[in-house]
């Protein structure tokens, strides 16, 4: 995903966090979570769609409602592919 969301890890983070997570959102207003194919939240550690929303996250495709309908949920979260 490269739609404006910036995450980072710190030098003092564990190797586990650095290698196996998205790190921390850069902006405190960013929201990031993982959903199943139906859009339901998944428990930590499960694989699914990365859902993101924030002040500088991509808001939609220009003049392409069909892409917007498949790329965003009803709450405005951008949905990655599985």
C-alpha positions, -999 to +999 in steps of 0.1 A: +000+000+000+015+033-010-015+057-008-002+083+016+001+062+048+035+063+064+044+039+092+078+035+109+097+015+134+123+028+159+159+017+163+151+003+197+121-018+186+124-055+187+134-075+156+100-091+158+083-057+155+106-044+128+103-075+106+068-087+111+046-056+116+037-024+098+052-004+127+036+028+141+015+052+121+034+085+115+003+107+123-017+102+155-049+106+134-042+076+112-063+046+117-050+012+106-066-023+111-070-056+094-103-069+080-115-102+066-130-104+031-164-092+044-149-062+062-150-075+097-120-068+121-096-097+125-077-106+156-040-095+159-017-117+139-043-128+113-039-121+076-064-100+057-071-066+041-052-036+054-078-009+062-065+027+065-079+061+070-062+094+079-057+131+071-034+124+042-046+090+030-058+087-005-095+097-007-107+083-041-101+077-078-109+107-101-142+101-119-141+064-112-170+055-089-167+017-097-131+017-084-141+038-053-169+014-045-144-015-044-115+003-028-133+020+002-157+008+028-188+026+040-168+045+066-142+058+042-114+033+050-091+025+020-090-013+016-059-031+003-062-063-016-056-096+002 
